[in-house]
Amino acid sequence: MIQVKHIHKFYGKHHVLKDVSLQVSKGEVVVIIGPSGSGKSTLLRCMNYLEQIQDGAIEIEGKPIGLIERNGEKVEMPQKQLDQIRSEVGMVFQNFNLFPHLSVLDNILMAPMTVKRTKRSDVEPLAKELLVKVGLAEKAHMYPDHLSGGQKQRVAIARALAMQPKVMLFDEPTSALDPELVGEVLAVMKQLAAEGMTMVVVTHEMGFAKEVADRVVVMDAGSLIEEGAPAKIFTAPEQQRTQAFLSKVLSHD
């Protein structure tokens, strides 16, 4: 579903991603963990080309995204082509990015109507179905300001799902939430995983990683240092840097 091949990302002279390669299979839940500043969110943002890469290649379902070969050179793909591939990748951010002047229902309808040019009457039943799925059917006509952080994030998930994506990317979806609201968002994500949605999740929630991930990927200082099944990563990590990171975060849990 996703192939990241030897990508490099710089911000000026700062080498943020160093020769990172990662494959995500259809229906797989991959959780990316690691210390702050290790490049986790940058890697996730590169996957749908919200961040440009300087070298390497990224493919979604075998189709390149971002950089393409033309006459032996790597060039940026046309915007229209990029938008087409992006429309198949749902993304949920730390901050919910909901439109405050639109109702919950209209926030969910916005992307299918503007990007896919779908008629409101065609997409509204799906939007209402998604609100039921995230447990917010009764909030359809409320505005984001009247919702809790956890409810806003669940609306953001429903909004991403309204595009009927083939893969969902989650960038620390619970880090801006009060602790008591984290569970309601993770419950929706667990349900998606159980239904077979392909997911890549950057998170500090180690319990979620242990319970839901098919594979855990550990990053440190811009490199992918270790990956494996949760049982292996959490009980017998091979890398010293993984051991040091986990002993620090698990002692806080």
C-alpha positions in Angstrom: 0.0 0.0 0.0 2.8 2.4 0.9 6.4 2.2 -0.1 9.0 4.6 1.2 12.3 4.0 -0.5 15.6 5.6 0.8 14.2 9.0 1.4 16.2 12.0 2.6 14.7 15.2 4.0 16.5 18.4 4.8 15.4 21.6 6.4 18.3 23.8 5.2 21.4 22.0 6.5 19.4 20.0 9.1 19.2 16.4 7.9 15.8 15.4 9.3 15.3 12.0 7.6 18.3 9.9 6.7 17.9 7.2 4.2 14.5 6.0 5.6 12.8 3.0 3.9 9.5 1.5 5.1 6.8 -0.7 3.6 3.2 -0.8 4.8 0.9 -3.6 3.5 -2.8 -3.4 2.8 -4.8 -3.8 6.0 -1.7 -3.4 8.2 -1.5 -1.1 11.3 2.0 0.3 11.6 2.8 2.4 14.7 5.8 4.8 14.7 7.4 5.6 18.0 10.5 7.3 19.2 11.7 10.4 21.1 10.6 13.9 20.2 12.5 15.3 17.3 13.3 11.9 15.8 11.5 12.6 12.5 8.3 10.6 13.1 5.8 13.3 12.1 8.0 14.5 9.2 8.1 10.9 7.8 4.3 10.7 8.1 3.8 14.1 6.4 6.2 13.0 3.6 3.9 9.9 2.9 1.2 12.2 1.4 3.8 14.7 0.3 2.8 17.5 2.7 6.6 17.7 3.1 8.9 17.6 0.0 11.7 15.1 0.0 15.1 15.8 -1.5 15.9 12.2 -2.5 14.4 8.8 -2.6 10.9 7.8 -3.7 7.4 7.3 -2.1 4.7 5.2 -3.7 1.0 4.8 -2.8 -0.4 1.6 -4.2 2.5 1.4 -6.7 2.0 5.0 -7.9 4.7 7.6 -7.2 3.7 10.6 -5.1 5.7 13.8 -5.2 8.9 13.2 -7.1 8.7 11.5 -10.5 11.3 10.6 -13.1 11.3 12.7 -16.2 14.1 12.5 -18.8 16.4 10.9 -16.3 15.8 13.6 -13.7 13.6 13.8 -10.6 11.0 16.5 -10.8 7.9 17.4 -8.8 4.7 15.8 -10.2 1.9 18.1 -11.5 -0.4 19.4 -8.8 -3.5 17.8 -10.3 -1.8 14.4 -10.2 -0.6 14.9 -6.7 -4.2 15.9 -5.5 -5.6 12.8 -7.1 -3.2 10.5 -5.2 -3.6 12.5 -2.0 -7.4 12.1 -2.2 -6.9 8.4 -1.4 -4.9 9.1 1.8 -6.7 10.3 4.9 -4.8 12.4 7.4 -5.6 13.3 11.0 -3.4 15.9 12.7 -2.7 16.8 16.4 -4.8 19.9 16.0 -8.2 19.2 14.6 -8.2 21.9 11.9 -12.0 22.0 11.8 -13.6 25.0 10.1 -15.2 27.0 13.1 -17.9 28.6 10.9 -19.2 25.3 9.6 -21.4 22.7 11.5 -20.0 19.3 12.3 -21.9 17.8 9.3 -20.7 20.5 6.9 -17.1 20.0 8.0 -17.4 16.4 7.0 -19.1 17.2 3.7 -16.6 19.8 2.6 -13.8 17.7 1.2 -16.0 15.2 -0.9 -18.0 18.1 -2.3 -15.0 20.3 -3.2 -12.3 17.8 -4.0 -14.4 15.0 -5.5 -17.2 17.3 -6.7 -19.7 14.9 -5.1 -23.3 16.2 -4.8 -24.4 17.0 -1.2 -27.4 14.6 -1.5 -25.0 11.8 -2.5 -22.5 12.2 0.3 -24.7 13.3 3.2 -25.9 9.7 4.0 -22.3 8.6 4.3 -21.4 11.6 6.5 -24.2 10.8 8.8 -23.2 7.2 8.9 -19.6 8.2 9.8 -21.0 10.4 12.7 -22.7 7.3 14.0 -19.5 5.4 13.7 -17.5 7.9 15.7 -20.3 8.2 18.3 -21.4 11.8 17.4 -24.7 11.4 15.6 -26.4 13.9 17.8 -23.8 16.6 17.2 -24.3 16.9 13.4 -25.7 20.5 13.6 -23.4 21.8 16.3 -20.4 24.0 15.7 -16.8 22.9 16.7 -16.6 25.5 19.5 -19.3 23.6 21.4 -17.3 20.3 21.3 -14.7 18.8 23.6 -11.2 18.1 22.2 -12.0 14.4 22.0 -15.2 15.1 20.1 -13.4 17.5 17.7 -10.8 14.8 17.0 -13.5 12.2 16.3 -15.1 14.7 13.8 -11.7 15.1 12.2 -11.4 11.3 11.8 -15.0 11.2 10.3 -14.0 14.0 7.9 -10.9 12.1 6.7 -13.0 8.9 6.2 -15.6 10.8 4.2 -13.1 10.8 1.3 -13.2 7.0 1.5 -9.4 6.8 1.6 -7.4 3.6 1.1 -5.0 4.5 3.9 -5.2 6.6 7.1 -2.3 8.5 8.5 -2.5 9.7 12.2 0.0 12.3 13.5 -0.1 12.1 17.3 -3.9 12.3 17.2 -4.3 12.3 21.0 -1.3 14.5 22.1 -3.4 17.7 22.3 -6.2 16.1 24.3 -6.8 16.0 28.1 -6.0 12.6 29.4 -9.6 11.6 30.1 -10.5 12.2 26.4 -7.8 10.1 24.9 -9.7 6.8 25.3 -12.6 7.9 23.2 -10.4 8.7 20.2 -8.3 5.5 20.5 -11.5 3.5 20.6 -12.5 4.8 17.2 -9.0 4.1 15.9 -9.1 0.5 17.3 -12.5 0.0 15.5 -11.0 1.2 12.2 -8.0 -1.2 12.7 -10.4 -4.1 13.4 -12.3 -3.3 10.2 -9.1 -3.7 8.2 -8.2 -0.1 7.5 -4.5 0.4 6.5 -3.1 2.8 9.1 0.1 4.5 10.0 0.1 6.1 13.4 2.6 8.3 15.1 1.8 8.2 18.8 3.1 8.3 22.4 0.4 6.0 23.5 2.4 2.8 24.1 -0.7 0.9 25.3 -2.3 1.5 21.8 0.9 0.4 20.1 1.0 -2.8 22.1 -2.6 -3.7 21.6 -3.4 -2.6 18.0 -0.2 -2.5 16.0 0.8 -5.2 13.6 4.2 -3.7 13.6 6.0 -1.1 15.6 8.7 1.1 14.0 11.2 2.9 16.2 12.8 6.1 15.0 15.7 8.0 16.5 17.7 11.0 15.1 16.1 10.8 11.7 16.8 7.1 11.1 14.6 4.0 11.4 16.5 2.0 14.0 14.3 -1.0 14.6 11.0 -2.6 13.7 9.1 -5.7 14.6 6.0 -7.1 16.2 4.9 -5.2 19.4 5.7 -8.2 21.6 9.3 -8.2 20.4 9.8 -4.4 20.5 8.3 -4.0 23.9 9.8 -7.0 25.6 13.1 -7.7 23.8 14.2 -4.7 21.8 17.6 -5.2 20.1 18.8 -1.6 19.9 20.2 0.1 23.0 18.5 3.4 21.8 15.1 1.6 21.7 15.7 0.2 25.2 16.6 3.6 26.6 13.6 5.3 25.0 11.2 2.6 26.2 12.5 2.5 29.7 11.9 6.3 29.9 8.4 6.4 28.5 7.1 3.2 30.1 8.3 4.4 33.6 5.8 7.3 33.1 2.9 5.1 32.1 
